Amino acid sequence: MADIRGFRGFRYDLGSVGSLSEVVAPPYDVVDAALQKQLYDSSPYNAIRLELTRDEAGDDETNNKYTRAANTLREWVLANVVRQDTARGLYVYEQEYTVEGKTFTRRGFLARVRLEPFGQGKIYPHEQTMSGPKEDRLKLYRATGFNLSPVFGLYPDGNDEVFRALEPLIRSAPPLVAKDHLGVTNRLWVVTDSAAVSKVIGLMGPKPVYIADGHHRYETGVKYLEERREAGDVPDDEAAPNFCLMMLVGMSDPGLLILPTHRLVSGLASNITAPQLEEVLKEHFDILERTGTNEQAAWEHVQMDGAQATLAFGTVADGQWIVAKFRTPELMASLAPNQSEDWRGLGVSILHKVVLDRLVREKVGGTPICKYVHLLSEVTDATAKKQCQLACLVPPATMEHVERIAGNGEKMPPKSTYFYPKLLTGLVYNSLKKD
């Protein structure tokens, strides 16, 4: 059962910091050096100074980016730049965004969710994790004692009954508003009505939660809890380290969008043309269409087809695009015998297991290296600049895939999903030491 709690979040005092837009930041995993500098320059109170602090010359075990983040947060709290709310509540979070000309609004709420090791309860991962990011986040947790950015969780709610319990309380209340560097409008309401909070907690009780984004942060939370228990800092089941900060969104929310993650492939032994690629694919794929230099037409074909087995390929050497459909599922069964049929049917699974790891390696040679992008415009730009040898357009996984595969105890291949937009850091901080 999903065990959630209202909590007393720590939030910026806007009288001290000015505009909320100037102090929020994206999560650490999408911030490059240029954006980090931009956020540092935007405000002395920007959340990047906690979430992804800069390295400095002379850093060592006792003085480093993690200790600087902890000192900065401590100073902000002492100066009342960041204040803890006086009442426990849930934080309704809405994001309005535009993708390729269409506008969406995604709504959910921030809560504390009880941590449990994967496989031991009703919280399910859907993607594999890496050790490096978990070690980085663990050092930050140890230094600050805070969840600085939320995990993104999904729950089944076909009737929208959970959010309907919160909606009346935000209709008449003005939100706090922040616009981020991508133009996404973020709105936040604080709901402290005890009846509404209790109703949401009760409704969430029997529901499973699927991690959409933030797997590293969640697993780090479990590890941090283990460490605190061993140190004797977790006196009971209600102590703060038992929980993590999570944004919870209903899986039927109309603003919940999974973007595709296309692959830009380099590292091939030689450049490849469209006729050569067709020769590579012909044993296991049917060529559905040749769209010439028109990548838009190729992508529209993939979208209209709707099948995970339909992929589009752009050969940069001759600027040609083809659409191909995988026709031998028995090959996937032999290449991934320990995976479920749902897993083997994913477009990203077919692309990597069959095309890149098998056919391209055997018939073209080299070691395929992937760069990941989400928008067709990014693919167009990269191929025009010849920044890759092969572009692969992949249909996005669906919420049904996430629910079935994660619920089966499997993890999807890396970069299977991209839930856009990312959740901002700095709207609410959660203490792992106090309530």
Contacts in CASP RR format, 6 or more apart in sequence:
PFRMAT RR
TARGET T0000
AUTHOR 0000-0000-0000
METHOD contacts of the structure
MODEL  1
MADIRGFRGFRYDLGSVGSLSEVVAPPYDVVDAALQKQLYDSSPYNAIRL
ELTRDEAGDDETNNKYTRAANTLREWVLANVVRQDTARGLYVYEQEYTVE
GKTFTRRGFLARVRLEPFGQGKIYPHEQTMSGPKEDRLKLYRATGFNLSP
VFGLYPDGNDEVFRALEPLIRSAPPLVAKDHLGVTNRLWVVTDSAAVSKV
IGLMGPKPVYIADGHHRYETGVKYLEERREAGDVPDDEAAPNFCLMMLVG
MSDPGLLILPTHRLVSGLASNITAPQLEEVLKEHFDILERTGTNEQAAWE
HVQMDGAQATLAFGTVADGQWIVAKFRTPELMASLAPNQSEDWRGLGVSI
LHKVVLDRLVREKVGGTPICKYVHLLSEVTDATAKKQCQLACLVPPATME
HVERIAGNGEKMPPKSTYFYPKLLTGLVYNSLKKD
1 122 0 8 1.000
1 205 0 8 1.000
1 206 0 8 1.000
1 207 0 8 1.000
2 113 0 8 1.000
2 114 0 8 1.000
2 122 0 8 1.000
2 123 0 8 1.000
2 155 0 8 1.000
2 204 0 8 1.000
2 205 0 8 1.000
2 206 0 8 1.000
2 207 0 8 1.000
2 208 0 8 1.000
2 209 0 8 1.000
3 113 0 8 1.000
3 114 0 8 1.000
3 205 0 8 1.000
4 111 0 8 1.000
4 112 0 8 1.000
4 113 0 8 1.000
4 114 0 8 1.000
4 200 0 8 1.000
4 201 0 8 1.000
4 204 0 8 1.000
4 205 0 8 1.000
4 246 0 8 1.000
4 248 0 8 1.000
5 88 0 8 1.000
5 111 0 8 1.000
5 112 0 8 1.000
5 113 0 8 1.000
5 114 0 8 1.000
5 201 0 8 1.000
5 243 0 8 1.000
6 88 0 8 1.000
6 89 0 8 1.000
6 90 0 8 1.000
6 111 0 8 1.000
6 112 0 8 1.000
6 197 0 8 1.000
6 201 0 8 1.000
7 88 0 8 1.000
7 89 0 8 1.000
7 111 0 8 1.000
7 112 0 8 1.000
7 243 0 8 1.000
7 430 0 8 1.000
7 435 0 8 1.000
8 84 0 8 1.000
8 85 0 8 1.000
8 86 0 8 1.000
8 87 0 8 1.000
8 88 0 8 1.000
8 89 0 8 1.000
8 435 0 8 1.000
9 84 0 8 1.000
9 85 0 8 1.000
9 91 0 8 1.000
9 428 0 8 1.000
9 429 0 8 1.000
9 430 0 8 1.000
9 431 0 8 1.000
10 77 0 8 1.000
10 82 0 8 1.000
10 83 0 8 1.000
10 84 0 8 1.000
10 85 0 8 1.000
10 146 0 8 1.000
10 428 0 8 1.000
10 429 0 8 1.000
10 430 0 8 1.000
10 431 0 8 1.000
11 82 0 8 1.000
11 83 0 8 1.000
11 85 0 8 1.000
11 427 0 8 1.000
11 428 0 8 1.000
11 429 0 8 1.000
12 20 0 8 1.000
12 23 0 8 1.000
12 45 0 8 1.000
12 81 0 8 1.000
12 82 0 8 1.000
12 426 0 8 1.000
13 80 0 8 1.000
13 81 0 8 1.000
13 82 0 8 1.000
13 83 0 8 1.000
14 20 0 8 1.000
14 176 0 8 1.000
16 45 0 8 1.000
16 79 0 8 1.000
16 80 0 8 1.000
16 81 0 8 1.000
17 23 0 8 1.000
17 43 0 8 1.000
17 45 0 8 1.000
17 81 0 8 1.000
18 43 0 8 1.000
19 178 0 8 1.000
20 176 0 8 1.000
20 177 0 8 1.000
20 178 0 8 1.000
20 427 0 8 1.000
21 177 0 8 1.000
21 178 0 8 1.000
21 179 0 8 1.000
21 180 0 8 1.000
22 42 0 8 1.000
22 43 0 8 1.000
22 45 0 8 1.000
22 46 0 8 1.000
23 42 0 8 1.000
23 43 0 8 1.000
23 45 0 8 1.000
23 46 0 8 1.000
23 47 0 8 1.000
23 426 0 8 1.000
24 46 0 8 1.000
24 47 0 8 1.000
24 178 0 8 1.000
24 180 0 8 1.000
24 186 0 8 1.000
24 424 0 8 1.000
24 425 0 8 1.000
24 426 0 8 1.000
24 427 0 8 1.000
25 31 0 8 1.000
25 39 0 8 1.000
25 46 0 8 1.000
25 47 0 8 1.000
25 48 0 8 1.000
25 51 0 8 1.000
25 52 0 8 1.000
25 424 0 8 1.000
25 425 0 8 1.000
25 426 0 8 1.000
26 35 0 8 1.000
26 180 0 8 1.000
26 181 0 8 1.000
26 422 0 8 1.000
26 424 0 8 1.000
26 425 0 8 1.000
27 51 0 8 1.000
27 149 0 8 1.000
27 214 0 8 1.000
27 422 0 8 1.000
27 423 0 8 1.000
27 425 0 8 1.000
28 51 0 8 1.000
28 52 0 8 1.000
28 136 0 8 1.000
28 137 0 8 1.000
28 149 0 8 1.000
28 425 0 8 1.000
29 133 0 8 1.000
29 216 0 8 1.000
30 422 0 8 1.000
31 39 0 8 1.000
31 48 0 8 1.000
31 51 0 8 1.000
31 52 0 8 1.000
35 181 0 8 1.000
36 48 0 8 1.000
36 52 0 8 1.000
36 54 0 8 1.000
38 181 0 8 1.000
39 46 0 8 1.000
39 47 0 8 1.000
39 48 0 8 1.000
39 181 0 8 1.000
40 46 0 8 1.000
40 48 0 8 1.000
40 49 0 8 1.000
40 54 0 8 1.000
45 76 0 8 1.000
45 81 0 8 1.000
47 148 0 8 1.000
47 424 0 8 1.000
47 425 0 8 1.000
47 426 0 8 1.000
48 425 0 8 1.000
49 68 0 8 1.000
49 69 0 8 1.000
49 72 0 8 1.000
50 69 0 8 1.000
50 72 0 8 1.000
50 73 0 8 1.000
50 144 0 8 1.000
50 146 0 8 1.000
50 148 0 8 1.000
50 425 0 8 1.000
50 429 0 8 1.000
51 69 0 8 1.000
51 148 0 8 1.000
51 149 0 8 1.000
51 425 0 8 1.000
51 426 0 8 1.000
53 65 0 8 1.000
53 66 0 8 1.000
53 68 0 8 1.000
53 69 0 8 1.000
53 72 0 8 1.000
54 65 0 8 1.000
55 64 0 8 1.000
55 65 0 8 1.000
56 65 0 8 1.000
56 68 0 8 1.000
59 65 0 8 1.000
66 139 0 8 1.000
66 140 0 8 1.000
66 142 0 8 1.000
66 143 0 8 1.000
66 144 0 8 1.000
67 143 0 8 1.000
69 140 0 8 1.000
69 143 0 8 1.000
69 144 0 8 1.000
70 143 0 8 1.000
70 144 0 8 1.000
70 145 0 8 1.000
73 82 0 8 1.000
73 144 0 8 1.000
73 146 0 8 1.000
73 429 0 8 1.000
75 81 0 8 1.000
76 82 0 8 1.000
77 83 0 8 1.000
77 84 0 8 1.000
82 429 0 8 1.000
84 431 0 8 1.000
85 190 0 8 1.000
87 192 0 8 1.000
88 192 0 8 1.000
88 197 0 8 1.000
88 435 0 8 1.000
89 190 0 8 1.000
89 191 0 8 1.000
89 192 0 8 1.000
89 197 0 8 1.000
90 109 0 8 1.000
90 110 0 8 1.000
90 111 0 8 1.000
90 166 0 8 1.000
90 191 0 8 1.000
90 196 0 8 1.000
90 197 0 8 1.000
90 200 0 8 1.000
91 109 0 8 1.000
91 110 0 8 1.000
91 111 0 8 1.000
91 188 0 8 1.000
91 189 0 8 1.000
91 190 0 8 1.000
91 191 0 8 1.000
91 427 0 8 1.000
91 428 0 8 1.000
92 107 0 8 1.000
92 108 0 8 1.000
92 109 0 8 1.000
92 110 0 8 1.000
92 166 0 8 1.000
92 169 0 8 1.000
92 170 0 8 1.000
92 188 0 8 1.000
92 189 0 8 1.000
92 190 0 8 1.000
92 191 0 8 1.000
93 107 0 8 1.000
93 108 0 8 1.000
93 109 0 8 1.000
93 110 0 8 1.000
93 186 0 8 1.000
93 187 0 8 1.000
93 188 0 8 1.000
93 247 0 8 1.000
93 423 0 8 1.000
93 427 0 8 1.000
94 105 0 8 1.000
94 106 0 8 1.000
94 107 0 8 1.000
94 108 0 8 1.000
94 175 0 8 1.000
94 186 0 8 1.000
94 187 0 8 1.000
94 188 0 8 1.000
95 105 0 8 1.000
95 106 0 8 1.000
95 107 0 8 1.000
95 184 0 8 1.000
95 185 0 8 1.000
95 186 0 8 1.000
95 187 0 8 1.000
95 421 0 8 1.000
95 423 0 8 1.000
96 103 0 8 1.000
96 104 0 8 1.000
96 105 0 8 1.000
96 184 0 8 1.000
96 185 0 8 1.000
96 187 0 8 1.000
97 103 0 8 1.000
97 104 0 8 1.000
97 105 0 8 1.000
97 106 0 8 1.000
97 182 0 8 1.000
97 183 0 8 1.000
97 184 0 8 1.000
97 185 0 8 1.000
97 420 0 8 1.000
97 421 0 8 1.000
98 104 0 8 1.000
99 257 0 8 1.000
99 259 0 8 1.000
99 375 0 8 1.000
99 420 0 8 1.000
100 375 0 8 1.000
100 376 0 8 1.000
104 254 0 8 1.000
104 255 0 8 1.000
104 257 0 8 1.000
105 254 0 8 1.000
105 255 0 8 1.000
106 249 0 8 1.000
106 253 0 8 1.000
106 255 0 8 1.000
106 256 0 8 1.000
106 257 0 8 1.000
106 421 0 8 1.000
107 163 0 8 1.000
107 249 0 8 1.000
107 253 0 8 1.000
107 255 0 8 1.000
108 163 0 8 1.000
108 247 0 8 1.000
108 248 0 8 1.000
108 249 0 8 1.000
108 250 0 8 1.000
108 253 0 8 1.000
109 163 0 8 1.000
109 166 0 8 1.000
109 191 0 8 1.000
109 200 0 8 1.000
109 247 0 8 1.000
109 248 0 8 1.000
110 150 0 8 1.000
110 245 0 8 1.000
110 246 0 8 1.000
110 247 0 8 1.000
110 248 0 8 1.000
110 427 0 8 1.000
110 428 0 8 1.000
111 200 0 8 1.000
111 245 0 8 1.000
111 246 0 8 1.000
111 248 0 8 1.000
112 243 0 8 1.000
112 244 0 8 1.000
112 245 0 8 1.000
112 246 0 8 1.000
112 430 0 8 1.000
113 123 0 8 1.000
113 151 0 8 1.000
113 209 0 8 1.000
113 243 0 8 1.000
113 244 0 8 1.000
113 246 0 8 1.000
113 248 0 8 1.000
114 242 0 8 1.000
114 243 0 8 1.000
115 218 0 8 1.000
115 221 0 8 1.000
115 222 0 8 1.000
115 225 0 8 1.000
115 242 0 8 1.000
115 243 0 8 1.000
115 244 0 8 1.000
116 122 0 8 1.000
116 123 0 8 1.000
116 222 0 8 1.000
117 222 0 8 1.000
118 124 0 8 1.000
118 125 0 8 1.000
118 219 0 8 1.000
119 409 0 8 1.000
122 207 0 8 1.000
122 208 0 8 1.000
122 209 0 8 1.000
123 208 0 8 1.000
123 209 0 8 1.000
123 210 0 8 1.000
123 211 0 8 1.000
123 218 0 8 1.000
124 208 0 8 1.000
124 209 0 8 1.000
124 210 0 8 1.000
124 211 0 8 1.000
124 406 0 8 1.000
124 407 0 8 1.000
124 409 0 8 1.000
125 211 0 8 1.000
125 215 0 8 1.000
125 218 0 8 1.000
125 406 0 8 1.000
125 411 0 8 1.000
126 210 0 8 1.000
126 211 0 8 1.000
126 212 0 8 1.000
126 215 0 8 1.000
126 402 0 8 1.000
126 405 0 8 1.000
126 406 0 8 1.000
126 411 0 8 1.000
126 412 0 8 1.000
126 416 0 8 1.000
126 417 0 8 1.000
127 211 0 8 1.000
127 215 0 8 1.000
127 411 0 8 1.000
127 412 0 8 1.000
127 413 0 8 1.000
127 414 0 8 1.000
127 416 0 8 1.000
127 417 0 8 1.000
128 411 0 8 1.000
128 412 0 8 1.000
128 413 0 8 1.000
128 414 0 8 1.000
129 215 0 8 1.000
129 216 0 8 1.000
129 219 0 8 1.000
130 216 0 8 1.000
133 216 0 8 1.000
134 216 0 8 1.000
134 219 0 8 1.000
134 220 0 8 1.000
134 223 0 8 1.000
137 216 0 8 1.000
137 217 0 8 1.000
137 220 0 8 1.000
138 220 0 8 1.000
138 221 0 8 1.000
138 223 0 8 1.000
138 224 0 8 1.000
140 148 0 8 1.000
141 147 0 8 1.000
141 220 0 8 1.000
141 221 0 8 1.000
141 224 0 8 1.000
141 432 0 8 1.000
142 224 0 8 1.000
142 227 0 8 1.000
145 431 0 8 1.000
145 432 0 8 1.000
145 433 0 8 1.000
146 429 0 8 1.000
146 430 0 8 1.000
146 431 0 8 1.000
146 432 0 8 1.000
147 217 0 8 1.000
147 244 0 8 1.000
147 245 0 8 1.000
147 429 0 8 1.000
147 430 0 8 1.000
147 432 0 8 1.000
148 425 0 8 1.000
148 426 0 8 1.000
148 429 0 8 1.000
149 217 0 8 1.000
149 245 0 8 1.000
149 423 0 8 1.000
149 424 0 8 1.000
149 425 0 8 1.000
149 426 0 8 1.000
150 245 0 8 1.000
150 246 0 8 1.000
150 247 0 8 1.000
150 423 0 8 1.000
150 428 0 8 1.000
150 430 0 8 1.000
151 211 0 8 1.000
151 213 0 8 1.000
151 214 0 8 1.000
151 215 0 8 1.000
151 217 0 8 1.000
151 218 0 8 1.000
151 244 0 8 1.000
151 245 0 8 1.000
151 246 0 8 1.000
151 247 0 8 1.000
152 211 0 8 1.000
152 212 0 8 1.000
152 213 0 8 1.000
152 214 0 8 1.000
152 246 0 8 1.000
152 247 0 8 1.000
152 249 0 8 1.000
152 419 0 8 1.000
152 423 0 8 1.000
153 209 0 8 1.000
153 210 0 8 1.000
153 211 0 8 1.000
153 212 0 8 1.000
153 213 0 8 1.000
153 246 0 8 1.000
153 247 0 8 1.000
153 248 0 8 1.000
153 249 0 8 1.000
154 209 0 8 1.000
154 210 0 8 1.000
154 211 0 8 1.000
154 212 0 8 1.000
154 248 0 8 1.000
154 249 0 8 1.000
154 250 0 8 1.000
154 251 0 8 1.000
154 256 0 8 1.000
154 399 0 8 1.000
154 402 0 8 1.000
155 162 0 8 1.000
155 204 0 8 1.000
155 207 0 8 1.000
155 208 0 8 1.000
155 209 0 8 1.000
155 210 0 8 1.000
155 248 0 8 1.000
155 249 0 8 1.000
155 250 0 8 1.000
155 251 0 8 1.000
156 207 0 8 1.000
156 208 0 8 1.000
156 250 0 8 1.000
156 251 0 8 1.000
156 252 0 8 1.000
156 403 0 8 1.000
157 163 0 8 1.000
157 207 0 8 1.000
157 250 0 8 1.000
157 251 0 8 1.000
157 252 0 8 1.000
158 250 0 8 1.000
158 251 0 8 1.000
158 252 0 8 1.000
160 250 0 8 1.000
160 252 0 8 1.000
160 253 0 8 1.000
161 203 0 8 1.000
162 200 0 8 1.000
162 203 0 8 1.000
162 204 0 8 1.000
162 248 0 8 1.000
162 250 0 8 1.000
163 250 0 8 1.000
163 253 0 8 1.000
165 196 0 8 1.000
165 199 0 8 1.000
165 200 0 8 1.000
165 203 0 8 1.000
166 191 0 8 1.000
166 196 0 8 1.000
166 200 0 8 1.000
168 196 0 8 1.000
169 189 0 8 1.000
169 191 0 8 1.000
169 193 0 8 1.000
169 196 0 8 1.000
170 189 0 8 1.000
170 191 0 8 1.000
173 189 0 8 1.000
175 187 0 8 1.000
175 188 0 8 1.000
175 189 0 8 1.000
176 187 0 8 1.000
176 188 0 8 1.000
176 189 0 8 1.000
176 427 0 8 1.000
177 185 0 8 1.000
177 186 0 8 1.000
177 187 0 8 1.000
177 188 0 8 1.000
178 185 0 8 1.000
178 186 0 8 1.000
178 188 0 8 1.000
178 424 0 8 1.000
178 427 0 8 1.000
179 185 0 8 1.000
179 186 0 8 1.000
180 186 0 8 1.000
180 421 0 8 1.000
180 424 0 8 1.000
182 421 0 8 1.000
184 421 0 8 1.000
186 424 0 8 1.000
186 427 0 8 1.000
188 427 0 8 1.000
188 428 0 8 1.000
191 197 0 8 1.000
204 248 0 8 1.000
208 407 0 8 1.000
209 246 0 8 1.000
209 248 0 8 1.000
210 251 0 8 1.000
210 402 0 8 1.000
210 403 0 8 1.000
210 406 0 8 1.000
210 407 0 8 1.000
211 218 0 8 1.000
211 406 0 8 1.000
212 249 0 8 1.000
212 402 0 8 1.000
212 417 0 8 1.000
212 419 0 8 1.000
213 419 0 8 1.000
213 422 0 8 1.000
213 423 0 8 1.000
217 244 0 8 1.000
218 244 0 8 1.000
221 244 0 8 1.000
224 241 0 8 1.000
224 432 0 8 1.000
225 234 0 8 1.000
225 241 0 8 1.000
225 242 0 8 1.000
228 234 0 8 1.000
228 241 0 8 1.000
228 432 0 8 1.000
229 241 0 8 1.000
233 239 0 8 1.000
233 241 0 8 1.000
234 241 0 8 1.000
234 242 0 8 1.000
238 435 0 8 1.000
240 431 0 8 1.000
240 432 0 8 1.000
240 433 0 8 1.000
240 434 0 8 1.000
240 435 0 8 1.000
241 432 0 8 1.000
241 433 0 8 1.000
243 430 0 8 1.000
244 430 0 8 1.000
245 428 0 8 1.000
245 429 0 8 1.000
245 430 0 8 1.000
247 423 0 8 1.000
249 256 0 8 1.000
250 256 0 8 1.000
251 399 0 8 1.000
251 402 0 8 1.000
251 403 0 8 1.000
256 399 0 8 1.000
256 419 0 8 1.000
257 419 0 8 1.000
257 420 0 8 1.000
258 396 0 8 1.000
258 397 0 8 1.000
258 398 0 8 1.000
258 399 0 8 1.000
258 417 0 8 1.000
258 418 0 8 1.000
258 419 0 8 1.000
259 374 0 8 1.000
259 375 0 8 1.000
259 396 0 8 1.000
259 418 0 8 1.000
259 419 0 8 1.000
259 420 0 8 1.000
260 374 0 8 1.000
260 393 0 8 1.000
260 394 0 8 1.000
260 395 0 8 1.000
260 396 0 8 1.000
260 418 0 8 1.000
261 348 0 8 1.000
261 372 0 8 1.000
261 373 0 8 1.000
261 374 0 8 1.000
261 394 0 8 1.000
261 396 0 8 1.000
261 415 0 8 1.000
261 416 0 8 1.000
261 417 0 8 1.000
261 418 0 8 1.000
262 372 0 8 1.000
262 373 0 8 1.000
262 374 0 8 1.000
262 376 0 8 1.000
262 378 0 8 1.000
262 379 0 8 1.000
262 391 0 8 1.000
262 392 0 8 1.000
262 393 0 8 1.000
262 394 0 8 1.000
263 351 0 8 1.000
263 356 0 8 1.000
263 370 0 8 1.000
263 371 0 8 1.000
263 372 0 8 1.000
263 391 0 8 1.000
263 392 0 8 1.000
263 394 0 8 1.000
264 370 0 8 1.000
264 371 0 8 1.000
264 372 0 8 1.000
264 373 0 8 1.000
264 379 0 8 1.000
264 382 0 8 1.000
264 383 0 8 1.000
264 387 0 8 1.000
264 388 0 8 1.000
264 390 0 8 1.000
264 391 0 8 1.000
264 392 0 8 1.000
265 356 0 8 1.000
265 360 0 8 1.000
265 368 0 8 1.000
265 369 0 8 1.000
265 370 0 8 1.000
265 388 0 8 1.000
265 389 0 8 1.000
265 390 0 8 1.000
265 391 0 8 1.000
265 392 0 8 1.000
266 368 0 8 1.000
266 369 0 8 1.000
266 371 0 8 1.000
266 387 0 8 1.000
266 388 0 8 1.000
266 389 0 8 1.000
266 390 0 8 1.000
267 366 0 8 1.000
267 367 0 8 1.000
267 368 0 8 1.000
267 369 0 8 1.000
267 389 0 8 1.000
268 360 0 8 1.000
268 364 0 8 1.000
268 365 0 8 1.000
268 366 0 8 1.000
268 368 0 8 1.000
268 389 0 8 1.000
268 390 0 8 1.000
269 364 0 8 1.000
269 365 0 8 1.000
269 366 0 8 1.000
270 364 0 8 1.000
270 365 0 8 1.000
271 316 0 8 1.000
271 317 0 8 1.000
271 389 0 8 1.000
272 280 0 8 1.000
272 315 0 8 1.000
272 317 0 8 1.000
272 364 0 8 1.000
272 389 0 8 1.000
272 390 0 8 1.000
273 315 0 8 1.000
273 317 0 8 1.000
273 318 0 8 1.000
273 320 0 8 1.000
274 290 0 8 1.000
274 292 0 8 1.000
274 313 0 8 1.000
274 314 0 8 1.000
274 315 0 8 1.000
274 318 0 8 1.000
274 319 0 8 1.000
274 320 0 8 1.000
274 321 0 8 1.000
274 322 0 8 1.000
276 315 0 8 1.000
276 364 0 8 1.000
277 313 0 8 1.000
277 314 0 8 1.000
277 315 0 8 1.000
277 322 0 8 1.000
277 390 0 8 1.000
278 287 0 8 1.000
278 322 0 8 1.000
278 324 0 8 1.000
279 363 0 8 1.000
280 359 0 8 1.000
280 360 0 8 1.000
280 363 0 8 1.000
280 364 0 8 1.000
281 287 0 8 1.000
281 313 0 8 1.000
281 324 0 8 1.000
281 355 0 8 1.000
281 359 0 8 1.000
283 328 0 8 1.000
284 326 0 8 1.000
284 327 0 8 1.000
284 328 0 8 1.000
284 331 0 8 1.000
284 354 0 8 1.000
284 359 0 8 1.000
285 324 0 8 1.000
285 325 0 8 1.000
285 326 0 8 1.000
285 327 0 8 1.000
286 324 0 8 1.000
286 325 0 8 1.000
286 327 0 8 1.000
287 322 0 8 1.000
287 323 0 8 1.000
287 324 0 8 1.000
288 301 0 8 1.000
288 305 0 8 1.000
288 310 0 8 1.000
288 323 0 8 1.000
288 324 0 8 1.000
288 325 0 8 1.000
289 297 0 8 1.000
289 298 0 8 1.000
289 301 0 8 1.000
289 322 0 8 1.000
289 323 0 8 1.000
290 320 0 8 1.000
290 321 0 8 1.000
290 322 0 8 1.000
290 323 0 8 1.000
291 297 0 8 1.000
291 298 0 8 1.000
291 301 0 8 1.000
291 321 0 8 1.000
291 322 0 8 1.000
291 323 0 8 1.000
292 319 0 8 1.000
292 320 0 8 1.000
292 321 0 8 1.000
293 319 0 8 1.000
293 320 0 8 1.000
293 321 0 8 1.000
294 321 0 8 1.000
295 312 0 8 1.000
295 314 0 8 1.000
295 321 0 8 1.000
295 376 0 8 1.000
295 379 0 8 1.000
295 380 0 8 1.000
295 383 0 8 1.000
295 391 0 8 1.000
295 393 0 8 1.000
296 376 0 8 1.000
297 321 0 8 1.000
298 312 0 8 1.000
298 314 0 8 1.000
298 321 0 8 1.000
298 322 0 8 1.000
298 323 0 8 1.000
298 393 0 8 1.000
299 312 0 8 1.000
299 376 0 8 1.000
299 393 0 8 1.000
301 310 0 8 1.000
301 312 0 8 1.000
301 323 0 8 1.000
302 310 0 8 1.000
302 311 0 8 1.000
302 312 0 8 1.000
302 323 0 8 1.000
302 393 0 8 1.000
302 395 0 8 1.000
303 395 0 8 1.000
305 323 0 8 1.000
305 325 0 8 1.000
306 395 0 8 1.000
307 325 0 8 1.000
307 395 0 8 1.000
308 345 0 8 1.000
308 346 0 8 1.000
308 347 0 8 1.000
308 350 0 8 1.000
308 395 0 8 1.000
308 397 0 8 1.000
309 325 0 8 1.000
309 326 0 8 1.000
309 327 0 8 1.000
309 345 0 8 1.000
309 347 0 8 1.000
309 350 0 8 1.000
310 323 0 8 1.000
310 324 0 8 1.000
310 325 0 8 1.000
310 326 0 8 1.000
310 395 0 8 1.000
311 323 0 8 1.000
311 324 0 8 1.000
311 325 0 8 1.000
311 326 0 8 1.000
311 347 0 8 1.000
311 350 0 8 1.000
311 351 0 8 1.000
311 355 0 8 1.000
311 392 0 8 1.000
311 393 0 8 1.000
311 394 0 8 1.000
311 395 0 8 1.000
312 321 0 8 1.000
312 322 0 8 1.000
312 323 0 8 1.000
312 324 0 8 1.000
312 392 0 8 1.000
312 393 0 8 1.000
313 321 0 8 1.000
313 322 0 8 1.000
313 324 0 8 1.000
313 390 0 8 1.000
313 391 0 8 1.000
313 392 0 8 1.000
313 393 0 8 1.000
314 320 0 8 1.000
314 321 0 8 1.000
314 322 0 8 1.000
314 383 0 8 1.000
314 390 0 8 1.000
314 391 0 8 1.000
314 392 0 8 1.000
314 393 0 8 1.000
315 321 0 8 1.000
315 322 0 8 1.000
315 389 0 8 1.000
315 390 0 8 1.000
316 383 0 8 1.000
316 386 0 8 1.000
316 388 0 8 1.000
316 389 0 8 1.000
316 390 0 8 1.000
316 391 0 8 1.000
317 389 0 8 1.000
319 383 0 8 1.000
326 332 0 8 1.000
326 350 0 8 1.000
326 354 0 8 1.000
329 344 0 8 1.000
329 345 0 8 1.000
331 354 0 8 1.000
332 344 0 8 1.000
332 345 0 8 1.000
332 349 0 8 1.000
332 350 0 8 1.000
332 353 0 8 1.000
332 354 0 8 1.000
333 344 0 8 1.000
335 353 0 8 1.000
335 354 0 8 1.000
335 357 0 8 1.000
335 358 0 8 1.000
336 343 0 8 1.000
336 344 0 8 1.000
336 349 0 8 1.000
336 353 0 8 1.000
339 349 0 8 1.000
339 410 0 8 1.000
340 405 0 8 1.000
340 408 0 8 1.000
340 410 0 8 1.000
342 401 0 8 1.000
342 404 0 8 1.000
342 405 0 8 1.000
342 408 0 8 1.000
342 410 0 8 1.000
343 349 0 8 1.000
343 405 0 8 1.000
343 410 0 8 1.000
343 412 0 8 1.000
343 413 0 8 1.000
344 350 0 8 1.000
344 353 0 8 1.000
346 397 0 8 1.000
346 401 0 8 1.000
346 405 0 8 1.000
346 412 0 8 1.000
346 413 0 8 1.000
346 416 0 8 1.000
347 394 0 8 1.000
347 395 0 8 1.000
347 397 0 8 1.000
348 394 0 8 1.000
348 397 0 8 1.000
348 412 0 8 1.000
348 413 0 8 1.000
348 415 0 8 1.000
348 416 0 8 1.000
349 413 0 8 1.000
351 392 0 8 1.000
351 394 0 8 1.000
352 413 0 8 1.000
355 392 0 8 1.000
356 368 0 8 1.000
356 370 0 8 1.000
357 368 0 8 1.000
360 366 0 8 1.000
360 368 0 8 1.000
360 390 0 8 1.000
361 367 0 8 1.000
361 368 0 8 1.000
368 390 0 8 1.000
370 415 0 8 1.000
371 382 0 8 1.000
371 387 0 8 1.000
371 388 0 8 1.000
372 415 0 8 1.000
373 379 0 8 1.000
373 382 0 8 1.000
374 418 0 8 1.000
374 420 0 8 1.000
376 393 0 8 1.000
379 391 0 8 1.000
379 393 0 8 1.000
382 388 0 8 1.000
382 391 0 8 1.000
383 391 0 8 1.000
396 417 0 8 1.000
396 418 0 8 1.000
397 412 0 8 1.000
397 416 0 8 1.000
397 417 0 8 1.000
401 412 0 8 1.000
401 416 0 8 1.000
402 412 0 8 1.000
402 417 0 8 1.000
405 411 0 8 1.000
405 412 0 8 1.000
406 412 0 8 1.000
END
